[in-house]
Amino acid sequence: ANLPDIPLTAEVRHNVFLVVKEALNNAVRHSRATEIGLRMAVNEGVFTVEVADNGQGFDPAARRASGNGLRNMAGRMADIGGQFEVRSQPAQGTATVLRLPLTPGEAGGSSSQPRVTHFGDAPGRPPL
């Protein structure tokens, strides 16, 4: 399946790119994962991106007060009207999820079926 051709502003594209880049960077640098997956989907007018790994995970409630990465990622998504979520547990891996509502008509096509593109199945994660 292919993602629809979605017109997005330069600001939205830039912020989504930077948040995904940081999520991938975090997974590579900190997770000790053997697999990292990237999934994108448009379903019911919401563009979703998930970066998931099978690494060491962490307790999101106990994250470092000195680190700004996750806070900056959440702020970038809020700036463009999106949502940011991190799901993780020690020894259970991490999933970083971005959700961006699209205005009617931007998702393209009239199909009510979700359009999903998988860039490698995220290890141990259910579908979006």
GUVO-939136 format. One record per residue: residue in three letters; x, y, z of N, C-alpha, C, O in turn. Coordinates in steps of 0.2 Angstrom, whole numbers, m for minus. Layout:
% GUVO-939136
@residu: Ala n.c1: X n.c2: Y n.c3: Z ca.c1: X ca.c2: Y ca.c3: Z c.c1: X c.c2: Y c.c3: Z o.c1: X o.c2: Y o.c3: Z
...
% end
This chain:
% GUVO-939136
@residu: Ala n.c1: 4 n.c2: m6 n.c3: 0 ca.c1: 0 ca.c2: 0 ca.c3: 0 c.c1: 4 c.c2: 6 c.c3: 0 o.c1: 10 o.c2: 6 o.c3: 2
@residu: Asn n.c1: 2 n.c2: 12 n.c3: m2 ca.c1: 5 ca.c2: 18 ca.c3: m3 c.c1: 2 c.c2: 23 c.c3: 2 o.c1: m4 o.c2: 23 o.c3: 2
@residu: Leu n.c1: 6 n.c2: 27 n.c3: 5 ca.c1: 3 ca.c2: 33 ca.c3: 8 c.c1: 0 c.c2: 38 c.c3: 3 o.c1: 3 o.c2: 39 o.c3: m3
@residu: Pro n.c1: m5 n.c2: 41 n.c3: 5 ca.c1: m8 ca.c2: 46 ca.c3: 0 c.c1: m3 c.c2: 52 c.c3: m1 o.c1: 1 o.c2: 54 o.c3: 3
@residu: Asp n.c1: m4 n.c2: 56 n.c3: m7 ca.c1: 0 ca.c2: 62 ca.c3: m8 c.c1: m4 c.c2: 67 c.c3: m4 o.c1: m9 o.c2: 69 o.c3: m5
@residu: Ile n.c1: 0 n.c2: 69 n.c3: 2 ca.c1: m3 ca.c2: 74 ca.c3: 7 c.c1: 0 c.c2: 81 c.c3: 6 o.c1: 6 o.c2: 81 o.c3: 7
@residu: Pro n.c1: m4 n.c2: 86 n.c3: 5 ca.c1: 0 ca.c2: 93 ca.c3: 5 c.c1: 1 c.c2: 95 c.c3: 12 o.c1: m4 o.c2: 96 o.c3: 16
@residu: Leu n.c1: 7 n.c2: 96 n.c3: 14 ca.c1: 8 ca.c2: 99 ca.c3: 20 c.c1: 13 c.c2: 105 c.c3: 20 o.c1: 16 o.c2: 106 o.c3: 15
@residu: Thr n.c1: 12 n.c2: 109 n.c3: 24 ca.c1: 16 ca.c2: 115 ca.c3: 24 c.c1: 23 c.c2: 114 c.c3: 26 o.c1: 25 o.c2: 108 o.c3: 28
@residu: Ala n.c1: 28 n.c2: 118 n.c3: 24 ca.c1: 35 ca.c2: 117 ca.c3: 25 c.c1: 36 c.c2: 117 c.c3: 33 o.c1: 41 o.c2: 113 o.c3: 35
@residu: Glu n.c1: 33 n.c2: 120 n.c3: 37 ca.c1: 34 ca.c2: 120 ca.c3: 44 c.c1: 32 c.c2: 113 c.c3: 47 o.c1: 35 o.c2: 110 o.c3: 51
@residu: Val n.c1: 26 n.c2: 110 n.c3: 44 ca.c1: 24 ca.c2: 104 ca.c3: 46 c.c1: 29 c.c2: 99 c.c3: 44 o.c1: 31 o.c2: 94 o.c3: 48
@residu: Arg n.c1: 31 n.c2: 99 n.c3: 38 ca.c1: 36 ca.c2: 94 ca.c3: 36 c.c1: 42 c.c2: 94 c.c3: 40 o.c1: 45 o.c2: 89 o.c3: 42
@residu: His n.c1: 45 n.c2: 100 n.c3: 41 ca.c1: 51 ca.c2: 101 ca.c3: 44 c.c1: 51 c.c2: 99 c.c3: 52 o.c1: 55 o.c2: 95 o.c3: 54
@residu: Asn n.c1: 45 n.c2: 100 n.c3: 55 ca.c1: 44 ca.c2: 98 ca.c3: 62 c.c1: 44 c.c2: 90 c.c3: 62 o.c1: 47 o.c2: 87 o.c3: 67
@residu: Val n.c1: 40 n.c2: 87 n.c3: 58 ca.c1: 39 ca.c2: 80 ca.c3: 58 c.c1: 46 c.c2: 77 c.c3: 56 o.c1: 48 o.c2: 72 o.c3: 60
@residu: Phe n.c1: 49 n.c2: 79 n.c3: 52 ca.c1: 56 ca.c2: 77 ca.c3: 50 c.c1: 61 c.c2: 77 c.c3: 56 o.c1: 64 o.c2: 72 o.c3: 58
@residu: Leu n.c1: 61 n.c2: 83 n.c3: 59 ca.c1: 65 ca.c2: 83 ca.c3: 65 c.c1: 63 c.c2: 79 c.c3: 71 o.c1: 68 o.c2: 76 o.c3: 74
@residu: Val n.c1: 57 n.c2: 78 n.c3: 72 ca.c1: 55 ca.c2: 73 ca.c3: 78 c.c1: 56 c.c2: 66 c.c3: 76 o.c1: 59 o.c2: 62 o.c3: 80
@residu: Val n.c1: 55 n.c2: 64 n.c3: 70 ca.c1: 57 ca.c2: 57 ca.c3: 68 c.c1: 64 c.c2: 56 c.c3: 68 o.c1: 67 o.c2: 51 o.c3: 70
@residu: Lys n.c1: 68 n.c2: 61 n.c3: 65 ca.c1: 75 ca.c2: 60 ca.c3: 66 c.c1: 78 c.c2: 59 c.c3: 73 o.c1: 82 o.c2: 55 o.c3: 74
@residu: Glu n.c1: 75 n.c2: 63 n.c3: 78 ca.c1: 77 ca.c2: 63 ca.c3: 85 c.c1: 75 c.c2: 56 c.c3: 88 o.c1: 79 o.c2: 53 o.c3: 91
@residu: Ala n.c1: 69 n.c2: 54 n.c3: 86 ca.c1: 67 ca.c2: 47 ca.c3: 88 c.c1: 72 c.c2: 42 c.c3: 86 o.c1: 73 o.c2: 37 o.c3: 90
@residu: Leu n.c1: 73 n.c2: 42 n.c3: 80 ca.c1: 78 ca.c2: 37 ca.c3: 77 c.c1: 85 c.c2: 38 c.c3: 80 o.c1: 88 o.c2: 33 o.c3: 82
@residu: Asn n.c1: 87 n.c2: 44 n.c3: 81 ca.c1: 94 ca.c2: 45 ca.c3: 84 c.c1: 94 c.c2: 42 c.c3: 91 o.c1: 98 o.c2: 39 o.c3: 94
@residu: Asn n.c1: 88 n.c2: 43 n.c3: 95 ca.c1: 88 ca.c2: 41 ca.c3: 102 c.c1: 88 c.c2: 33 c.c3: 102 o.c1: 91 o.c2: 30 o.c3: 106
@residu: Ala n.c1: 84 n.c2: 30 n.c3: 97 ca.c1: 84 ca.c2: 23 ca.c3: 97 c.c1: 91 c.c2: 20 c.c3: 96 o.c1: 94 o.c2: 15 o.c3: 99
@residu: Val n.c1: 95 n.c2: 23 n.c3: 91 ca.c1: 102 ca.c2: 21 ca.c3: 89 c.c1: 107 c.c2: 22 c.c3: 95 o.c1: 111 o.c2: 18 o.c3: 97
@residu: Arg n.c1: 106 n.c2: 28 n.c3: 98 ca.c1: 111 ca.c2: 30 ca.c3: 103 c.c1: 110 c.c2: 27 c.c3: 110 o.c1: 115 o.c2: 25 o.c3: 114
@residu: His n.c1: 104 n.c2: 26 n.c3: 112 ca.c1: 102 ca.c2: 24 ca.c3: 119 c.c1: 99 c.c2: 17 c.c3: 120 o.c1: 99 o.c2: 15 o.c3: 126
@residu: Ser n.c1: 96 n.c2: 14 n.c3: 115 ca.c1: 92 ca.c2: 8 ca.c3: 116 c.c1: 95 c.c2: 2 c.c3: 117 o.c1: 93 o.c2: m3 o.c3: 120
@residu: Arg n.c1: 101 n.c2: 1 n.c3: 114 ca.c1: 105 ca.c2: m5 ca.c3: 113 c.c1: 100 c.c2: m10 c.c3: 110 o.c1: 100 o.c2: m16 o.c3: 111
@residu: Ala n.c1: 96 n.c2: m8 n.c3: 105 ca.c1: 92 ca.c2: m12 ca.c3: 101 c.c1: 95 c.c2: m16 c.c3: 96 o.c1: 100 o.c2: m14 o.c3: 93
@residu: Thr n.c1: 92 n.c2: m22 n.c3: 94 ca.c1: 95 ca.c2: m26 ca.c3: 88 c.c1: 90 c.c2: m24 c.c3: 82 o.c1: 92 o.c2: m26 o.c3: 77
@residu: Glu n.c1: 84 n.c2: m21 n.c3: 84 ca.c1: 80 ca.c2: m20 ca.c3: 78 c.c1: 76 c.c2: m13 c.c3: 80 o.c1: 74 o.c2: m12 o.c3: 85
@residu: Ile n.c1: 76 n.c2: m9 n.c3: 74 ca.c1: 72 ca.c2: m3 ca.c3: 75 c.c1: 67 c.c2: m3 c.c3: 69 o.c1: 69 o.c2: m4 o.c3: 63
@residu: Gly n.c1: 61 n.c2: m1 n.c3: 70 ca.c1: 56 ca.c2: m1 ca.c3: 65 c.c1: 53 c.c2: 6 c.c3: 64 o.c1: 52 o.c2: 10 o.c3: 69
@residu: Leu n.c1: 51 n.c2: 8 n.c3: 58 ca.c1: 48 ca.c2: 14 ca.c3: 57 c.c1: 41 c.c2: 13 c.c3: 53 o.c1: 42 o.c2: 9 o.c3: 48
@residu: Arg n.c1: 36 n.c2: 15 n.c3: 55 ca.c1: 29 ca.c2: 14 ca.c3: 52 c.c1: 26 c.c2: 21 c.c3: 51 o.c1: 26 o.c2: 25 o.c3: 55
@residu: Met n.c1: 23 n.c2: 21 n.c3: 45 ca.c1: 19 ca.c2: 27 ca.c3: 44 c.c1: 12 c.c2: 25 c.c3: 42 o.c1: 11 o.c2: 20 o.c3: 38
@residu: Ala n.c1: 6 n.c2: 28 n.c3: 44 ca.c1: 0 ca.c2: 27 ca.c3: 41 c.c1: m5 c.c2: 33 c.c3: 41 o.c1: m3 o.c2: 38 o.c3: 45
@residu: Val n.c1: m10 n.c2: 33 n.c3: 37 ca.c1: m15 ca.c2: 38 ca.c3: 37 c.c1: m21 c.c2: 34 c.c3: 38 o.c1: m23 o.c2: 30 o.c3: 34
@residu: Asn n.c1: m25 n.c2: 35 n.c3: 44 ca.c1: m31 ca.c2: 32 ca.c3: 45 c.c1: m36 c.c2: 37 c.c3: 49 o.c1: m34 o.c2: 40 o.c3: 54
@residu: Glu n.c1: m42 n.c2: 37 n.c3: 46 ca.c1: m47 ca.c2: 41 ca.c3: 48 c.c1: m45 c.c2: 48 c.c3: 49 o.c1: m46 o.c2: 52 o.c3: 54
@residu: Gly n.c1: m41 n.c2: 51 n.c3: 44 ca.c1: m39 ca.c2: 58 ca.c3: 44 c.c1: m33 c.c2: 59 c.c3: 49 o.c1: m32 o.c2: 65 o.c3: 50
@residu: Val n.c1: m29 n.c2: 54 n.c3: 51 ca.c1: m24 ca.c2: 56 ca.c3: 56 c.c1: m18 c.c2: 52 c.c3: 53 o.c1: m18 o.c2: 46 o.c3: 51
@residu: Phe n.c1: m12 n.c2: 56 n.c3: 52 ca.c1: m6 ca.c2: 54 ca.c3: 50 c.c1: m2 c.c2: 52 c.c3: 56 o.c1: m1 o.c2: 56 o.c3: 61
@residu: Thr n.c1: 0 n.c2: 45 n.c3: 56 ca.c1: 4 ca.c2: 43 ca.c3: 62 c.c1: 10 c.c2: 40 c.c3: 60 o.c1: 11 o.c2: 37 o.c3: 55
@residu: Val n.c1: 15 n.c2: 42 n.c3: 64 ca.c1: 22 ca.c2: 39 ca.c3: 63 c.c1: 24 c.c2: 36 c.c3: 69 o.c1: 24 o.c2: 39 o.c3: 75
@residu: Glu n.c1: 27 n.c2: 30 n.c3: 69 ca.c1: 29 ca.c2: 26 ca.c3: 75 c.c1: 36 c.c2: 24 c.c3: 74 o.c1: 38 o.c2: 21 o.c3: 68
@residu: Val n.c1: 41 n.c2: 25 n.c3: 78 ca.c1: 48 ca.c2: 23 ca.c3: 78 c.c1: 48 c.c2: 18 c.c3: 85 o.c1: 47 o.c2: 20 o.c3: 90
@residu: Ala n.c1: 49 n.c2: 12 n.c3: 83 ca.c1: 49 ca.c2: 7 ca.c3: 89 c.c1: 55 c.c2: 3 c.c3: 89 o.c1: 58 o.c2: 1 o.c3: 83
@residu: Asp n.c1: 58 n.c2: 1 n.c3: 95 ca.c1: 64 ca.c2: m4 ca.c3: 95 c.c1: 63 c.c2: m9 c.c3: 100 o.c1: 58 o.c2: m9 o.c3: 104
@residu: Asn n.c1: 67 n.c2: m14 n.c3: 100 ca.c1: 67 ca.c2: m20 ca.c3: 105 c.c1: 72 c.c2: m19 c.c3: 110 o.c1: 75 o.c2: m24 o.c3: 112
@residu: Gly n.c1: 74 n.c2: m13 n.c3: 111 ca.c1: 80 ca.c2: m12 ca.c3: 116 c.c1: 78 c.c2: m12 c.c3: 123 o.c1: 73 o.c2: m15 o.c3: 125
@residu: Gln n.c1: 83 n.c2: m9 n.c3: 127 ca.c1: 82 ca.c2: m9 ca.c3: 134 c.c1: 76 c.c2: m6 c.c3: 138 o.c1: 75 o.c2: m7 o.c3: 143
@residu: Gly n.c1: 73 n.c2: m1 n.c3: 134 ca.c1: 68 ca.c2: 3 ca.c3: 137 c.c1: 70 c.c2: 7 c.c3: 143 o.c1: 76 o.c2: 7 o.c3: 145
@residu: Phe n.c1: 65 n.c2: 11 n.c3: 145 ca.c1: 66 ca.c2: 15 ca.c3: 151 c.c1: 60 c.c2: 17 c.c3: 154 o.c1: 54 o.c2: 15 o.c3: 151
@residu: Asp n.c1: 60 n.c2: 20 n.c3: 160 ca.c1: 54 ca.c2: 22 ca.c3: 163 c.c1: 53 c.c2: 29 c.c3: 162 o.c1: 56 o.c2: 33 o.c3: 164
@residu: Pro n.c1: 48 n.c2: 31 n.c3: 157 ca.c1: 47 ca.c2: 38 ca.c3: 155 c.c1: 46 c.c2: 43 c.c3: 161 o.c1: 47 o.c2: 48 o.c3: 160
@residu: Ala n.c1: 43 n.c2: 40 n.c3: 166 ca.c1: 42 ca.c2: 45 ca.c3: 172 c.c1: 48 c.c2: 46 c.c3: 176 o.c1: 48 o.c2: 52 o.c3: 179
@residu: Ala n.c1: 53 n.c2: 43 n.c3: 175 ca.c1: 60 ca.c2: 44 ca.c3: 178 c.c1: 65 c.c2: 47 c.c3: 173 o.c1: 71 o.c2: 47 o.c3: 175
@residu: Arg n.c1: 63 n.c2: 49 n.c3: 168 ca.c1: 68 ca.c2: 52 ca.c3: 163 c.c1: 71 c.c2: 58 c.c3: 166 o.c1: 69 o.c2: 61 o.c3: 170
@residu: Arg n.c1: 77 n.c2: 59 n.c3: 163 ca.c1: 82 ca.c2: 64 ca.c3: 166 c.c1: 79 c.c2: 71 c.c3: 165 o.c1: 76 o.c2: 73 o.c3: 160
@residu: Ala n.c1: 80 n.c2: 74 n.c3: 171 ca.c1: 77 ca.c2: 81 ca.c3: 171 c.c1: 82 c.c2: 86 c.c3: 166 o.c1: 79 o.c2: 91 o.c3: 164
@residu: Ser n.c1: 88 n.c2: 84 n.c3: 165 ca.c1: 93 ca.c2: 88 ca.c3: 162 c.c1: 92 c.c2: 87 c.c3: 154 o.c1: 94 o.c2: 91 o.c3: 150
@residu: Gly n.c1: 89 n.c2: 82 n.c3: 152 ca.c1: 88 ca.c2: 81 ca.c3: 145 c.c1: 82 c.c2: 85 c.c3: 142 o.c1: 77 o.c2: 85 o.c3: 145
@residu: Asn n.c1: 83 n.c2: 88 n.c3: 136 ca.c1: 78 ca.c2: 91 ca.c3: 133 c.c1: 75 c.c2: 88 c.c3: 127 o.c1: 70 o.c2: 90 o.c3: 124
@residu: Gly n.c1: 78 n.c2: 82 n.c3: 125 ca.c1: 75 ca.c2: 79 ca.c3: 118 c.c1: 68 c.c2: 78 c.c3: 118 o.c1: 65 o.c2: 80 o.c3: 113
@residu: Leu n.c1: 65 n.c2: 74 n.c3: 123 ca.c1: 58 ca.c2: 72 ca.c3: 123 c.c1: 54 c.c2: 78 c.c3: 123 o.c1: 49 o.c2: 78 o.c3: 120
@residu: Arg n.c1: 56 n.c2: 83 n.c3: 128 ca.c1: 52 ca.c2: 89 ca.c3: 129 c.c1: 52 c.c2: 93 c.c3: 122 o.c1: 46 o.c2: 95 o.c3: 120
@residu: Asn n.c1: 57 n.c2: 93 n.c3: 119 ca.c1: 58 ca.c2: 97 ca.c3: 112 c.c1: 53 c.c2: 94 c.c3: 107 o.c1: 50 o.c2: 97 o.c3: 103
@residu: Met n.c1: 54 n.c2: 87 n.c3: 107 ca.c1: 50 ca.c2: 83 ca.c3: 102 c.c1: 42 c.c2: 84 c.c3: 103 o.c1: 38 o.c2: 86 o.c3: 98
@residu: Ala n.c1: 40 n.c2: 84 n.c3: 109 ca.c1: 33 ca.c2: 85 ca.c3: 111 c.c1: 31 c.c2: 92 c.c3: 109 o.c1: 26 o.c2: 94 o.c3: 107
@residu: Gly n.c1: 35 n.c2: 97 n.c3: 110 ca.c1: 34 ca.c2: 104 ca.c3: 109 c.c1: 33 c.c2: 105 c.c3: 101 o.c1: 29 o.c2: 109 o.c3: 99
@residu: Arg n.c1: 38 n.c2: 102 n.c3: 97 ca.c1: 37 ca.c2: 103 ca.c3: 90 c.c1: 31 c.c2: 100 c.c3: 88 o.c1: 27 o.c2: 103 o.c3: 83
@residu: Met n.c1: 28 n.c2: 94 n.c3: 90 ca.c1: 22 ca.c2: 92 ca.c3: 88 c.c1: 16 c.c2: 96 c.c3: 90 o.c1: 11 o.c2: 97 o.c3: 86
@residu: Ala n.c1: 16 n.c2: 99 n.c3: 96 ca.c1: 11 ca.c2: 103 ca.c3: 99 c.c1: 11 c.c2: 109 c.c3: 94 o.c1: 5 o.c2: 112 o.c3: 93
@residu: Asp n.c1: 17 n.c2: 112 n.c3: 92 ca.c1: 17 ca.c2: 118 ca.c3: 88 c.c1: 13 c.c2: 117 c.c3: 81 o.c1: 11 o.c2: 122 o.c3: 79
@residu: Ile n.c1: 13 n.c2: 111 n.c3: 79 ca.c1: 9 ca.c2: 110 ca.c3: 72 c.c1: 3 c.c2: 106 c.c3: 73 o.c1: 0 o.c2: 104 o.c3: 68
@residu: Gly n.c1: 0 n.c2: 106 n.c3: 79 ca.c1: m6 ca.c2: 103 ca.c3: 81 c.c1: m6 c.c2: 96 c.c3: 81 o.c1: m12 o.c2: 93 o.c3: 81
@residu: Gly n.c1: m1 n.c2: 93 n.c3: 83 ca.c1: 0 ca.c2: 86 ca.c3: 83 c.c1: 1 c.c2: 83 c.c3: 90 o.c1: 1 o.c2: 87 o.c3: 95
@residu: Gln n.c1: 1 n.c2: 77 n.c3: 91 ca.c1: 2 ca.c2: 74 ca.c3: 98 c.c1: 9 c.c2: 70 c.c3: 97 o.c1: 11 o.c2: 67 o.c3: 92
@residu: Phe n.c1: 12 n.c2: 69 n.c3: 103 ca.c1: 18 ca.c2: 65 ca.c3: 104 c.c1: 17 c.c2: 61 c.c3: 110 o.c1: 15 o.c2: 63 o.c3: 115
@residu: Glu n.c1: 19 n.c2: 54 n.c3: 109 ca.c1: 18 ca.c2: 50 ca.c3: 115 c.c1: 25 c.c2: 45 c.c3: 115 o.c1: 27 o.c2: 43 o.c3: 109
@residu: Val n.c1: 27 n.c2: 43 n.c3: 121 ca.c1: 32 ca.c2: 39 ca.c3: 121 c.c1: 30 c.c2: 33 c.c3: 126 o.c1: 27 o.c2: 34 o.c3: 131
@residu: Arg n.c1: 30 n.c2: 27 n.c3: 123 ca.c1: 28 ca.c2: 21 ca.c3: 127 c.c1: 34 c.c2: 17 c.c3: 128 o.c1: 38 o.c2: 15 o.c3: 123
@residu: Ser n.c1: 36 n.c2: 15 n.c3: 135 ca.c1: 42 ca.c2: 12 ca.c3: 136 c.c1: 42 c.c2: 9 c.c3: 143 o.c1: 38 o.c2: 11 o.c3: 147
@residu: Gln n.c1: 45 n.c2: 3 n.c3: 144 ca.c1: 46 ca.c2: 0 ca.c3: 150 c.c1: 53 c.c2: m3 c.c3: 150 o.c1: 56 o.c2: m5 o.c3: 145
@residu: Pro n.c1: 56 n.c2: m3 n.c3: 156 ca.c1: 63 ca.c2: m6 ca.c3: 156 c.c1: 63 c.c2: m13 c.c3: 154 o.c1: 58 o.c2: m17 o.c3: 155
@residu: Ala n.c1: 67 n.c2: m15 n.c3: 149 ca.c1: 68 ca.c2: m22 ca.c3: 146 c.c1: 63 c.c2: m23 c.c3: 141 o.c1: 62 o.c2: m29 o.c3: 139
@residu: Gln n.c1: 58 n.c2: m18 n.c3: 139 ca.c1: 53 ca.c2: m20 ca.c3: 135 c.c1: 53 c.c2: m16 c.c3: 128 o.c1: 48 o.c2: m16 o.c3: 125
@residu: Gly n.c1: 58 n.c2: m12 n.c3: 127 ca.c1: 59 ca.c2: m8 ca.c3: 121 c.c1: 55 c.c2: m1 c.c3: 122 o.c1: 52 o.c2: 0 o.c3: 127
@residu: Thr n.c1: 55 n.c2: 3 n.c3: 117 ca.c1: 52 ca.c2: 9 ca.c3: 117 c.c1: 48 c.c2: 10 c.c3: 110 o.c1: 51 o.c2: 8 o.c3: 105
@residu: Ala n.c1: 43 n.c2: 14 n.c3: 110 ca.c1: 39 ca.c2: 16 ca.c3: 104 c.c1: 38 c.c2: 23 c.c3: 105 o.c1: 35 o.c2: 26 o.c3: 110
@residu: Thr n.c1: 40 n.c2: 27 n.c3: 100 ca.c1: 39 ca.c2: 34 ca.c3: 100 c.c1: 33 c.c2: 35 c.c3: 94 o.c1: 34 o.c2: 33 o.c3: 89
@residu: Val n.c1: 28 n.c2: 38 n.c3: 96 ca.c1: 22 ca.c2: 39 ca.c3: 92 c.c1: 20 c.c2: 46 c.c3: 91 o.c1: 20 o.c2: 50 o.c3: 95
@residu: Leu n.c1: 20 n.c2: 48 n.c3: 84 ca.c1: 18 ca.c2: 55 ca.c3: 82 c.c1: 11 c.c2: 54 c.c3: 79 o.c1: 10 o.c2: 50 o.c3: 75
@residu: Arg n.c1: 7 n.c2: 59 n.c3: 81 ca.c1: 0 ca.c2: 59 ca.c3: 77 c.c1: m1 c.c2: 66 c.c3: 75 o.c1: m1 o.c2: 71 o.c3: 79
@residu: Leu n.c1: m4 n.c2: 67 n.c3: 69 ca.c1: m5 ca.c2: 73 ca.c3: 66 c.c1: m12 c.c2: 73 c.c3: 62 o.c1: m12 o.c2: 70 o.c3: 57
@residu: Pro n.c1: m17 n.c2: 76 n.c3: 65 ca.c1: m23 ca.c2: 77 ca.c3: 62 c.c1: m23 c.c2: 80 c.c3: 55 o.c1: m19 o.c2: 86 o.c3: 55
@residu: Leu n.c1: m26 n.c2: 78 n.c3: 50 ca.c1: m26 ca.c2: 81 ca.c3: 43 c.c1: m33 c.c2: 84 c.c3: 42 o.c1: m38 o.c2: 81 o.c3: 44
@residu: Thr n.c1: m33 n.c2: 90 n.c3: 39 ca.c1: m39 ca.c2: 93 ca.c3: 38 c.c1: m43 c.c2: 89 c.c3: 32 o.c1: m40 o.c2: 85 o.c3: 28
@residu: Pro n.c1: m50 n.c2: 89 n.c3: 32 ca.c1: m53 ca.c2: 85 ca.c3: 27 c.c1: m51 c.c2: 86 c.c3: 20 o.c1: m49 o.c2: 92 o.c3: 18
@residu: Gly n.c1: m50 n.c2: 81 n.c3: 16 ca.c1: m48 ca.c2: 81 ca.c3: 9 c.c1: m41 c.c2: 80 c.c3: 8 o.c1: m38 o.c2: 79 o.c3: 3
@residu: Glu n.c1: m37 n.c2: 82 n.c3: 14 ca.c1: m29 ca.c2: 81 ca.c3: 13 c.c1: m27 c.c2: 74 c.c3: 12 o.c1: m22 o.c2: 73 o.c3: 9
@residu: Ala n.c1: m31 n.c2: 69 n.c3: 15 ca.c1: m28 ca.c2: 62 ca.c3: 15 c.c1: m29 c.c2: 59 c.c3: 8 o.c1: m26 o.c2: 54 o.c3: 7
@residu: Gly n.c1: m32 n.c2: 62 n.c3: 3 ca.c1: m33 ca.c2: 60 ca.c3: m4 c.c1: m37 c.c2: 54 c.c3: m4 o.c1: m37 o.c2: 50 o.c3: 0
@residu: Gly n.c1: m40 n.c2: 54 n.c3: m10 ca.c1: m44 ca.c2: 48 ca.c3: m12 c.c1: m51 c.c2: 48 c.c3: m7 o.c1: m51 o.c2: 51 o.c3: m2
@residu: Ser n.c1: m55 n.c2: 43 n.c3: m9 ca.c1: m62 ca.c2: 43 ca.c3: m6 c.c1: m62 c.c2: 36 c.c3: m2 o.c1: m68 o.c2: 35 o.c3: 1
@residu: Ser n.c1: m57 n.c2: 32 n.c3: m2 ca.c1: m57 ca.c2: 26 ca.c3: 1 c.c1: m58 c.c2: 26 c.c3: 9 o.c1: m54 o.c2: 31 o.c3: 12
@residu: Ser n.c1: m62 n.c2: 22 n.c3: 12 ca.c1: m62 ca.c2: 23 ca.c3: 19 c.c1: m57 c.c2: 18 c.c3: 22 o.c1: m57 o.c2: 17 o.c3: 28
@residu: Gln n.c1: m54 n.c2: 14 n.c3: 18 ca.c1: m49 ca.c2: 9 ca.c3: 21 c.c1: m43 c.c2: 13 c.c3: 23 o.c1: m40 o.c2: 17 o.c3: 19
@residu: Pro n.c1: m39 n.c2: 11 n.c3: 28 ca.c1: m33 ca.c2: 14 ca.c3: 30 c.c1: m28 c.c2: 12 c.c3: 25 o.c1: m28 o.c2: 7 o.c3: 22
@residu: Arg n.c1: m23 n.c2: 17 n.c3: 24 ca.c1: m18 ca.c2: 16 ca.c3: 19 c.c1: m12 c.c2: 16 c.c3: 24 o.c1: m10 o.c2: 20 o.c3: 27
@residu: Val n.c1: m8 n.c2: 10 n.c3: 23 ca.c1: m2 ca.c2: 9 ca.c3: 28 c.c1: 4 c.c2: 7 c.c3: 24 o.c1: 3 o.c2: 3 o.c3: 19
@residu: Thr n.c1: 9 n.c2: 10 n.c3: 26 ca.c1: 16 ca.c2: 8 ca.c3: 23 c.c1: 20 c.c2: 6 c.c3: 29 o.c1: 21 o.c2: 10 o.c3: 34
@residu: His n.c1: 23 n.c2: 0 n.c3: 28 ca.c1: 28 ca.c2: m2 ca.c3: 34 c.c1: 35 c.c2: m2 c.c3: 31 o.c1: 36 o.c2: m5 o.c3: 26
@residu: Phe n.c1: 39 n.c2: 1 n.c3: 35 ca.c1: 46 ca.c2: 2 ca.c3: 33 c.c1: 49 c.c2: m3 c.c3: 39 o.c1: 53 o.c2: m1 o.c3: 43
@residu: Gly n.c1: 49 n.c2: m9 n.c3: 38 ca.c1: 51 ca.c2: m14 ca.c3: 42 c.c1: 46 c.c2: m15 c.c3: 48 o.c1: 44 o.c2: m10 o.c3: 51
@residu: Asp n.c1: 44 n.c2: m21 n.c3: 50 ca.c1: 40 ca.c2: m22 ca.c3: 55 c.c1: 43 c.c2: m20 c.c3: 62 o.c1: 49 o.c2: m22 o.c3: 63
@residu: Ala n.c1: 40 n.c2: m16 n.c3: 66 ca.c1: 43 ca.c2: m14 ca.c3: 72 c.c1: 43 c.c2: m20 c.c3: 77 o.c1: 38 o.c2: m24 o.c3: 77
@residu: Pro n.c1: 48 n.c2: m22 n.c3: 80 ca.c1: 49 ca.c2: m28 ca.c3: 83 c.c1: 44 c.c2: m28 c.c3: 89 o.c1: 44 o.c2: m24 o.c3: 94
@residu: Gly n.c1: 40 n.c2: m34 n.c3: 90 ca.c1: 36 ca.c2: m35 ca.c3: 95 c.c1: 30 c.c2: m30 c.c3: 96 o.c1: 28 o.c2: m29 o.c3: 102
@residu: Arg n.c1: 29 n.c2: m26 n.c3: 91 ca.c1: 24 ca.c2: m21 ca.c3: 92 c.c1: 17 c.c2: m23 c.c3: 88 o.c1: 18 o.c2: m25 o.c3: 82
@residu: Pro n.c1: 11 n.c2: m21 n.c3: 91 ca.c1: 5 ca.c2: m23 ca.c3: 87 c.c1: 5 c.c2: m17 c.c3: 81 o.c1: 8 o.c2: m12 o.c3: 82
@residu: Pro n.c1: 1 n.c2: m19 n.c3: 76 ca.c1: 0 ca.c2: m13 ca.c3: 71 c.c1: m3 c.c2: m7 c.c3: 74 o.c1: m6 o.c2: m7 o.c3: 79
@residu: Leu n.c1: m2 n.c2: m2 n.c3: 70 ca.c1: m4 ca.c2: 5 ca.c3: 73 c.c1: m12 c.c2: 5 c.c3: 73 o.c1: m15 o.c2: 10 o.c3: 75
% end
